[in-house]
Amino acid sequence: MIQGAGAFRENGFVFGRLSPTQTWRVLKLSHYSPMQR
């Protein structure tokens, strides 16, 4: 729980500076890029 909260806090800091569309693209890339490799 604590580690998850830390990761969420870091991600929130990064995604908070992006627009919703950019955030969606980042999430999409982060999930699908490793699969394509």
C-alpha positions in Angstrom: 0.0 0.0 0.0 2.8 2.4 1.0 4.9 1.6 -2.1 1.8 1.9 -4.3 0.9 5.3 -2.8 4.5 6.4 -3.5 4.3 5.3 -7.1 0.9 6.9 -7.5 2.2 10.2 -5.9 5.2 10.2 -8.4 2.9 9.4 -11.3 0.4 12.0 -10.2 3.2 14.6 -10.1 4.2 13.8 -13.7 0.7 13.3 -15.2 -0.6 16.4 -13.4 1.6 18.5 -15.6 0.2 16.9 -18.8 -3.1 17.3 -20.5 -5.6 14.4 -20.3 -4.8 13.5 -23.9 -1.1 13.4 -23.2 -1.6 11.4 -20.1 -3.7 8.9 -22.1 -0.9 8.6 -24.6 1.7 8.1 -21.9 -0.4 5.5 -20.2 -1.0 3.8 -23.5 2.7 3.8 -24.5 3.7 2.6 -21.0 1.3 -0.4 -21.2 1.7 -1.4 -24.9 5.3 -0.6 -25.7 6.7 -3.4 -23.6 4.2 -5.8 -25.1 5.2 -4.9 -28.7 8.8 -5.5 -27.8 
